[in-house]
Amino acid sequence: MRYYDRLVFELSKPGRVGFSLPDASEGLAALSGIDSRLMRSVPARLPEVTEVDVVRHYTNLSQMNFGVDTGFYPLGSCTMKYNPKVNEEISGVFADVHPLQPESTLKGVKTVYDCLGKSLSAITGMKKFTFLPCAGAHGELTGLMLIREYHLRRGDTARTKVIVPDSAHGTNPASAAVCGLEIVQVKSDASGLVDVESLKPLLGPDVAAIMMTNPNTLGLFESNIKSIASMVHEAGALLYYDGANMNPLVGVARPGDMGFDVMHLNLHKTFSTPHGGGGPGSGPVGVGEKLVDVVDSQKVSGFHGNFAVMLRALAYILMLGRQNVGMVGRLSTLNANYIKESLKDSFKLPIPSVCKHEFVFDGLADDGSDGGSRPGASTLDVAKRLLDFGFHAPTIYFPLLFHQAIMIEPTETESLETMDAFIDVMHKIAEEAKKDPEVLRSAPHTTPVGRPDETAAARNPILKYSFE
């Protein structure tokens, strides 16, 4: 272990200080207005380190963390694209805007919301957006609440079910459940698309909506979407669009034109804001003509949502402009198909058709030995081994349709050289799995932390430092 890989408490030495401030301990309780019963009787046991040790410690931690600024992040279904630095500069200009400012001082902020709303409507085909939701799943919940409100205003109280495909993102059924709706699953057909014949008998007067992602989580475009929309609308229900997979459609096709009535967008995915670790996020919800009157009926967050994320998204859209925004969807689709076709001989490709922004392998290809048994390495082993070569692992074991799923999504911002390097490494790993699978099973070998017991870490997390 390197010296600065240690915990900051392990760097602590009695008497070391990294600041020089006057002693304010006396009278602190009176000055702060805090009840003396709530004040500490003994000082907090904090690490004692110099300023330079603090700086080196946290700088070292930042270098240990993988980010899109440091390498390729092929995280399927998450669209971890590069964030242009001009976005950060522009959002920084508004860093001091406060939600409690008088409205007369926020004309520029209102202009941003208005311009972004018009831009997103043009890109998606929706009529109006609300920017209150602060994440994708928050947007799902908001959209379902709007759908429920729409039915209730029409006096249609029997619609308590939501149809969700078996290939859906996990947040879809969770959001429906939180909204108090019953989830009904519809199966996929052999081609990986919603089985229209299985959907027909599920539609009825008790169905509020169907939640769909298009392209779906296999990266496949739902070619029957117009027929599905017609069936759902004839049954009196609505179509909800999960915008997590909007990236390949940007500038190419619009959910509103497909028949969707409600959708959310992950601004922090499709429109470039960096995310991960719980934030930052923004999940604005757009509605079609039917729901324009109810779109502002749900107050799901304070003030006006996550403004800094919206500002970055607007900067990204304006930077591309009308003439270039269509390249987002086209290049992300081209990149995904290039990697898929380059790797399909080394990894099992259960659905060989043309994909959109992402695709799914079902583990390593059969090696032909022992009657077609697979190499002695799992999808997890492949993901861990990738770390040794400086690439972040793709999404694994999702979607649940395949036992050894490897879900890969390059974005439009990745170069041919980066993808070729990733392809070469994946081929190398597949070859290692055949010749020396133990190399994969014991990976990673070059990272500060090897392969921890992830189940134990989740069930028995250590959240504080023990001085004993």
Secondary structure as a PSIPRED ss2 file (coil, helix, strand):
# PSIPRED VFORMAT (PSIPRED V4.0)

   1 M C   1.000  0.000  0.000
   2 R C   1.000  0.000  0.000
   3 Y H   0.000  1.000  0.000
   4 Y H   0.000  1.000  0.000
   5 D H   0.000  1.000  0.000
   6 R C   1.000  0.000  0.000
   7 L C   1.000  0.000  0.000
   8 V C   1.000  0.000  0.000
   9 F C   1.000  0.000  0.000
  10 E C   1.000  0.000  0.000
  11 L C   1.000  0.000  0.000
  12 S C   1.000  0.000  0.000
  13 K C   1.000  0.000  0.000
  14 P C   1.000  0.000  0.000
  15 G C   1.000  0.000  0.000
  16 R C   1.000  0.000  0.000
  17 V C   1.000  0.000  0.000
  18 G C   1.000  0.000  0.000
  19 F C   1.000  0.000  0.000
  20 S C   1.000  0.000  0.000
  21 L C   1.000  0.000  0.000
  22 P C   1.000  0.000  0.000
  23 D C   1.000  0.000  0.000
  24 A C   1.000  0.000  0.000
  25 S C   1.000  0.000  0.000
  26 E C   1.000  0.000  0.000
  27 G C   1.000  0.000  0.000
  28 L H   0.000  1.000  0.000
  29 A H   0.000  1.000  0.000
  30 A H   0.000  1.000  0.000
  31 L H   0.000  1.000  0.000
  32 S H   0.000  1.000  0.000
  33 G C   1.000  0.000  0.000
  34 I C   1.000  0.000  0.000
  35 D C   1.000  0.000  0.000
  36 S H   0.000  1.000  0.000
  37 R H   0.000  1.000  0.000
  38 L H   0.000  1.000  0.000
  39 M C   1.000  0.000  0.000
  40 R C   1.000  0.000  0.000
  41 S C   1.000  0.000  0.000
  42 V C   1.000  0.000  0.000
  43 P C   1.000  0.000  0.000
  44 A C   1.000  0.000  0.000
  45 R C   1.000  0.000  0.000
  46 L C   1.000  0.000  0.000
  47 P C   1.000  0.000  0.000
  48 E C   1.000  0.000  0.000
  49 V C   1.000  0.000  0.000
  50 T C   1.000  0.000  0.000
  51 E H   0.000  1.000  0.000
  52 V H   0.000  1.000  0.000
  53 D H   0.000  1.000  0.000
  54 V H   0.000  1.000  0.000
  55 V H   0.000  1.000  0.000
  56 R H   0.000  1.000  0.000
  57 H H   0.000  1.000  0.000
  58 Y H   0.000  1.000  0.000
  59 T H   0.000  1.000  0.000
  60 N H   0.000  1.000  0.000
  61 L H   0.000  1.000  0.000
  62 S H   0.000  1.000  0.000
  63 Q H   0.000  1.000  0.000
  64 M H   0.000  1.000  0.000
  65 N C   1.000  0.000  0.000
  66 F C   1.000  0.000  0.000
  67 G C   1.000  0.000  0.000
  68 V C   1.000  0.000  0.000
  69 D C   1.000  0.000  0.000
  70 T C   1.000  0.000  0.000
  71 G C   1.000  0.000  0.000
  72 F C   1.000  0.000  0.000
  73 Y C   1.000  0.000  0.000
  74 P C   1.000  0.000  0.000
  75 L E   0.000  0.000  1.000
  76 G C   1.000  0.000  0.000
  77 S C   1.000  0.000  0.000
  78 C C   1.000  0.000  0.000
  79 T C   1.000  0.000  0.000
  80 M C   1.000  0.000  0.000
  81 K C   1.000  0.000  0.000
  82 Y C   1.000  0.000  0.000
  83 N C   1.000  0.000  0.000
  84 P C   1.000  0.000  0.000
  85 K H   0.000  1.000  0.000
  86 V H   0.000  1.000  0.000
  87 N H   0.000  1.000  0.000
  88 E H   0.000  1.000  0.000
  89 E H   0.000  1.000  0.000
  90 I H   0.000  1.000  0.000
  91 S H   0.000  1.000  0.000
  92 G H   0.000  1.000  0.000
  93 V H   0.000  1.000  0.000
  94 F C   1.000  0.000  0.000
  95 A C   1.000  0.000  0.000
  96 D C   1.000  0.000  0.000
  97 V C   1.000  0.000  0.000
  98 H C   1.000  0.000  0.000
  99 P C   1.000  0.000  0.000
 100 L C   1.000  0.000  0.000
 101 Q C   1.000  0.000  0.000
 102 P C   1.000  0.000  0.000
 103 E H   0.000  1.000  0.000
 104 S H   0.000  1.000  0.000
 105 T H   0.000  1.000  0.000
 106 L C   1.000  0.000  0.000
 107 K H   0.000  1.000  0.000
 108 G H   0.000  1.000  0.000
 109 V H   0.000  1.000  0.000
 110 K H   0.000  1.000  0.000
 111 T H   0.000  1.000  0.000
 112 V H   0.000  1.000  0.000
 113 Y H   0.000  1.000  0.000
 114 D H   0.000  1.000  0.000
 115 C H   0.000  1.000  0.000
 116 L H   0.000  1.000  0.000
 117 G H   0.000  1.000  0.000
 118 K H   0.000  1.000  0.000
 119 S H   0.000  1.000  0.000
 120 L H   0.000  1.000  0.000
 121 S H   0.000  1.000  0.000
 122 A H   0.000  1.000  0.000
 123 I H   0.000  1.000  0.000
 124 T H   0.000  1.000  0.000
 125 G C   1.000  0.000  0.000
 126 M C   1.000  0.000  0.000
 127 K C   1.000  0.000  0.000
 128 K E   0.000  0.000  1.000
 129 F E   0.000  0.000  1.000
 130 T E   0.000  0.000  1.000
 131 F C   1.000  0.000  0.000
 132 L C   1.000  0.000  0.000
 133 P C   1.000  0.000  0.000
 134 C C   1.000  0.000  0.000
 135 A C   1.000  0.000  0.000
 136 G H   0.000  1.000  0.000
 137 A H   0.000  1.000  0.000
 138 H H   0.000  1.000  0.000
 139 G H   0.000  1.000  0.000
 140 E H   0.000  1.000  0.000
 141 L H   0.000  1.000  0.000
 142 T H   0.000  1.000  0.000
 143 G H   0.000  1.000  0.000
 144 L H   0.000  1.000  0.000
 145 M H   0.000  1.000  0.000
 146 L H   0.000  1.000  0.000
 147 I H   0.000  1.000  0.000
 148 R H   0.000  1.000  0.000
 149 E H   0.000  1.000  0.000
 150 Y H   0.000  1.000  0.000
 151 H H   0.000  1.000  0.000
 152 L H   0.000  1.000  0.000
 153 R H   0.000  1.000  0.000
 154 R C   1.000  0.000  0.000
 155 G C   1.000  0.000  0.000
 156 D C   1.000  0.000  0.000
 157 T C   1.000  0.000  0.000
 158 A C   1.000  0.000  0.000
 159 R C   1.000  0.000  0.000
 160 T C   1.000  0.000  0.000
 161 K E   0.000  0.000  1.000
 162 V E   0.000  0.000  1.000
 163 I E   0.000  0.000  1.000
 164 V E   0.000  0.000  1.000
 165 P E   0.000  0.000  1.000
 166 D C   1.000  0.000  0.000
 167 S C   1.000  0.000  0.000
 168 A C   1.000  0.000  0.000
 169 H C   1.000  0.000  0.000
 170 G C   1.000  0.000  0.000
 171 T H   0.000  1.000  0.000
 172 N H   0.000  1.000  0.000
 173 P H   0.000  1.000  0.000
 174 A H   0.000  1.000  0.000
 175 S H   0.000  1.000  0.000
 176 A H   0.000  1.000  0.000
 177 A H   0.000  1.000  0.000
 178 V H   0.000  1.000  0.000
 179 C C   1.000  0.000  0.000
 180 G C   1.000  0.000  0.000
 181 L C   1.000  0.000  0.000
 182 E E   0.000  0.000  1.000
 183 I E   0.000  0.000  1.000
 184 V E   0.000  0.000  1.000
 185 Q E   0.000  0.000  1.000
 186 V E   0.000  0.000  1.000
 187 K C   1.000  0.000  0.000
 188 S E   0.000  0.000  1.000
 189 D C   1.000  0.000  0.000
 190 A C   1.000  0.000  0.000
 191 S C   1.000  0.000  0.000
 192 G C   1.000  0.000  0.000
 193 L C   1.000  0.000  0.000
 194 V E   0.000  0.000  1.000
 195 D C   1.000  0.000  0.000
 196 V H   0.000  1.000  0.000
 197 E H   0.000  1.000  0.000
 198 S H   0.000  1.000  0.000
 199 L H   0.000  1.000  0.000
 200 K H   0.000  1.000  0.000
 201 P H   0.000  1.000  0.000
 202 L H   0.000  1.000  0.000
 203 L C   1.000  0.000  0.000
 204 G C   1.000  0.000  0.000
 205 P C   1.000  0.000  0.000
 206 D C   1.000  0.000  0.000
 207 V E   0.000  0.000  1.000
 208 A E   0.000  0.000  1.000
 209 A E   0.000  0.000  1.000
 210 I E   0.000  0.000  1.000
 211 M E   0.000  0.000  1.000
 212 M E   0.000  0.000  1.000
 213 T C   1.000  0.000  0.000
 214 N C   1.000  0.000  0.000
 215 P C   1.000  0.000  0.000
 216 N C   1.000  0.000  0.000
 217 T C   1.000  0.000  0.000
 218 L C   1.000  0.000  0.000
 219 G C   1.000  0.000  0.000
 220 L C   1.000  0.000  0.000
 221 F C   1.000  0.000  0.000
 222 E C   1.000  0.000  0.000
 223 S C   1.000  0.000  0.000
 224 N C   1.000  0.000  0.000
 225 I H   0.000  1.000  0.000
 226 K H   0.000  1.000  0.000
 227 S H   0.000  1.000  0.000
 228 I H   0.000  1.000  0.000
 229 A H   0.000  1.000  0.000
 230 S H   0.000  1.000  0.000
 231 M H   0.000  1.000  0.000
 232 V H   0.000  1.000  0.000
 233 H H   0.000  1.000  0.000
 234 E H   0.000  1.000  0.000
 235 A C   1.000  0.000  0.000
 236 G C   1.000  0.000  0.000
 237 A C   1.000  0.000  0.000
 238 L E   0.000  0.000  1.000
 239 L E   0.000  0.000  1.000
 240 Y E   0.000  0.000  1.000
 241 Y E   0.000  0.000  1.000
 242 D E   0.000  0.000  1.000
 243 G E   0.000  0.000  1.000
 244 A C   1.000  0.000  0.000
 245 N C   1.000  0.000  0.000
 246 M C   1.000  0.000  0.000
 247 N H   0.000  1.000  0.000
 248 P H   0.000  1.000  0.000
 249 L H   0.000  1.000  0.000
 250 V C   1.000  0.000  0.000
 251 G C   1.000  0.000  0.000
 252 V C   1.000  0.000  0.000
 253 A C   1.000  0.000  0.000
 254 R C   1.000  0.000  0.000
 255 P H   0.000  1.000  0.000
 256 G H   0.000  1.000  0.000
 257 D H   0.000  1.000  0.000
 258 M H   0.000  1.000  0.000
 259 G C   1.000  0.000  0.000
 260 F C   1.000  0.000  0.000
 261 D C   1.000  0.000  0.000
 262 V E   0.000  0.000  1.000
 263 M E   0.000  0.000  1.000
 264 H E   0.000  0.000  1.000
 265 L E   0.000  0.000  1.000
 266 N C   1.000  0.000  0.000
 267 L H   0.000  1.000  0.000
 268 H H   0.000  1.000  0.000
 269 K H   0.000  1.000  0.000
 270 T H   0.000  1.000  0.000
 271 F C   1.000  0.000  0.000
 272 S C   1.000  0.000  0.000
 273 T C   1.000  0.000  0.000
 274 P C   1.000  0.000  0.000
 275 H C   1.000  0.000  0.000
 276 G C   1.000  0.000  0.000
 277 G C   1.000  0.000  0.000
 278 G C   1.000  0.000  0.000
 279 G C   1.000  0.000  0.000
 280 P C   1.000  0.000  0.000
 281 G C   1.000  0.000  0.000
 282 S C   1.000  0.000  0.000
 283 G C   1.000  0.000  0.000
 284 P C   1.000  0.000  0.000
 285 V E   0.000  0.000  1.000
 286 G E   0.000  0.000  1.000
 287 V E   0.000  0.000  1.000
 288 G C   1.000  0.000  0.000
 289 E H   0.000  1.000  0.000
 290 K H   0.000  1.000  0.000
 291 L H   0.000  1.000  0.000
 292 V C   1.000  0.000  0.000
 293 D C   1.000  0.000  0.000
 294 V C   1.000  0.000  0.000
 295 V C   1.000  0.000  0.000
 296 D C   1.000  0.000  0.000
 297 S C   1.000  0.000  0.000
 298 Q C   1.000  0.000  0.000
 299 K C   1.000  0.000  0.000
 300 V C   1.000  0.000  0.000
 301 S C   1.000  0.000  0.000
 302 G C   1.000  0.000  0.000
 303 F C   1.000  0.000  0.000
 304 H C   1.000  0.000  0.000
 305 G C   1.000  0.000  0.000
 306 N C   1.000  0.000  0.000
 307 F H   0.000  1.000  0.000
 308 A H   0.000  1.000  0.000
 309 V H   0.000  1.000  0.000
 310 M H   0.000  1.000  0.000
 311 L H   0.000  1.000  0.000
 312 R H   0.000  1.000  0.000
 313 A H   0.000  1.000  0.000
 314 L H   0.000  1.000  0.000
 315 A H   0.000  1.000  0.000
 316 Y H   0.000  1.000  0.000
 317 I H   0.000  1.000  0.000
 318 L H   0.000  1.000  0.000
 319 M H   0.000  1.000  0.000
 320 L H   0.000  1.000  0.000
 321 G H   0.000  1.000  0.000
 322 R H   0.000  1.000  0.000
 323 Q H   0.000  1.000  0.000
 324 N H   0.000  1.000  0.000
 325 V C   1.000  0.000  0.000
 326 G H   0.000  1.000  0.000
 327 M H   0.000  1.000  0.000
 328 V H   0.000  1.000  0.000
 329 G H   0.000  1.000  0.000
 330 R H   0.000  1.000  0.000
 331 L H   0.000  1.000  0.000
 332 S H   0.000  1.000  0.000
 333 T H   0.000  1.000  0.000
 334 L H   0.000  1.000  0.000
 335 N H   0.000  1.000  0.000
 336 A H   0.000  1.000  0.000
 337 N H   0.000  1.000  0.000
 338 Y H   0.000  1.000  0.000
 339 I H   0.000  1.000  0.000
 340 K H   0.000  1.000  0.000
 341 E H   0.000  1.000  0.000
 342 S H   0.000  1.000  0.000
 343 L H   0.000  1.000  0.000
 344 K C   1.000  0.000  0.000
 345 D C   1.000  0.000  0.000
 346 S C   1.000  0.000  0.000
 347 F E   0.000  0.000  1.000
 348 K C   1.000  0.000  0.000
 349 L C   1.000  0.000  0.000
 350 P C   1.000  0.000  0.000
 351 I C   1.000  0.000  0.000
 352 P C   1.000  0.000  0.000
 353 S C   1.000  0.000  0.000
 354 V C   1.000  0.000  0.000
 355 C C   1.000  0.000  0.000
 356 K C   1.000  0.000  0.000
 357 H C   1.000  0.000  0.000
 358 E C   1.000  0.000  0.000
 359 F E   0.000  0.000  1.000
 360 V E   0.000  0.000  1.000
 361 F E   0.000  0.000  1.000
 362 D E   0.000  0.000  1.000
 363 G C   1.000  0.000  0.000
 364 L E   0.000  0.000  1.000
 365 A C   1.000  0.000  0.000
 366 D C   1.000  0.000  0.000
 367 D C   1.000  0.000  0.000
 368 G C   1.000  0.000  0.000
 369 S C   1.000  0.000  0.000
 370 D C   1.000  0.000  0.000
 371 G C   1.000  0.000  0.000
 372 G C   1.000  0.000  0.000
 373 S C   1.000  0.000  0.000
 374 R C   1.000  0.000  0.000
 375 P C   1.000  0.000  0.000
 376 G C   1.000  0.000  0.000
 377 A C   1.000  0.000  0.000
 378 S C   1.000  0.000  0.000
 379 T H   0.000  1.000  0.000
 380 L H   0.000  1.000  0.000
 381 D H   0.000  1.000  0.000
 382 V H   0.000  1.000  0.000
 383 A H   0.000  1.000  0.000
 384 K H   0.000  1.000  0.000
 385 R H   0.000  1.000  0.000
 386 L H   0.000  1.000  0.000
 387 L H   0.000  1.000  0.000
 388 D C   1.000  0.000  0.000
 389 F C   1.000  0.000  0.000
 390 G C   1.000  0.000  0.000
 391 F C   1.000  0.000  0.000
 392 H C   1.000  0.000  0.000
 393 A C   1.000  0.000  0.000
 394 P C   1.000  0.000  0.000
 395 T E   0.000  0.000  1.000
 396 I E   0.000  0.000  1.000
 397 Y C   1.000  0.000  0.000
 398 F C   1.000  0.000  0.000
 399 P C   1.000  0.000  0.000
 400 L C   1.000  0.000  0.000
 401 L C   1.000  0.000  0.000
 402 F C   1.000  0.000  0.000
 403 H C   1.000  0.000  0.000
 404 Q C   1.000  0.000  0.000
 405 A E   0.000  0.000  1.000
 406 I E   0.000  0.000  1.000
 407 M E   0.000  0.000  1.000
 408 I E   0.000  0.000  1.000
 409 E C   1.000  0.000  0.000
 410 P C   1.000  0.000  0.000
 411 T C   1.000  0.000  0.000
 412 E C   1.000  0.000  0.000
 413 T C   1.000  0.000  0.000
 414 E C   1.000  0.000  0.000
 415 S C   1.000  0.000  0.000
 416 L H   0.000  1.000  0.000
 417 E H   0.000  1.000  0.000
 418 T H   0.000  1.000  0.000
 419 M H   0.000  1.000  0.000
 420 D H   0.000  1.000  0.000
 421 A H   0.000  1.000  0.000
 422 F H   0.000  1.000  0.000
 423 I H   0.000  1.000  0.000
 424 D H   0.000  1.000  0.000
 425 V H   0.000  1.000  0.000
 426 M H   0.000  1.000  0.000
 427 H H   0.000  1.000  0.000
 428 K H   0.000  1.000  0.000
 429 I H   0.000  1.000  0.000
 430 A H   0.000  1.000  0.000
 431 E H   0.000  1.000  0.000
 432 E H   0.000  1.000  0.000
 433 A H   0.000  1.000  0.000
 434 K H   0.000  1.000  0.000
 435 K H   0.000  1.000  0.000
 436 D C   1.000  0.000  0.000
 437 P C   1.000  0.000  0.000
 438 E H   0.000  1.000  0.000
 439 V H   0.000  1.000  0.000
 440 L H   0.000  1.000  0.000
 441 R H   0.000  1.000  0.000
 442 S C   1.000  0.000  0.000
 443 A C   1.000  0.000  0.000
 444 P C   1.000  0.000  0.000
 445 H C   1.000  0.000  0.000
 446 T C   1.000  0.000  0.000
 447 T C   1.000  0.000  0.000
 448 P C   1.000  0.000  0.000
 449 V C   1.000  0.000  0.000
 450 G C   1.000  0.000  0.000
 451 R C   1.000  0.000  0.000
 452 P C   1.000  0.000  0.000
 453 D C   1.000  0.000  0.000
 454 E H   0.000  1.000  0.000
 455 T H   0.000  1.000  0.000
 456 A H   0.000  1.000  0.000
 457 A H   0.000  1.000  0.000
 458 A H   0.000  1.000  0.000
 459 R H   0.000  1.000  0.000
 460 N C   1.000  0.000  0.000
 461 P C   1.000  0.000  0.000
 462 I C   1.000  0.000  0.000
 463 L C   1.000  0.000  0.000
 464 K C   1.000  0.000  0.000
 465 Y C   1.000  0.000  0.000
 466 S C   1.000  0.000  0.000
 467 F C   1.000  0.000  0.000
 468 E C   1.000  0.000  0.000
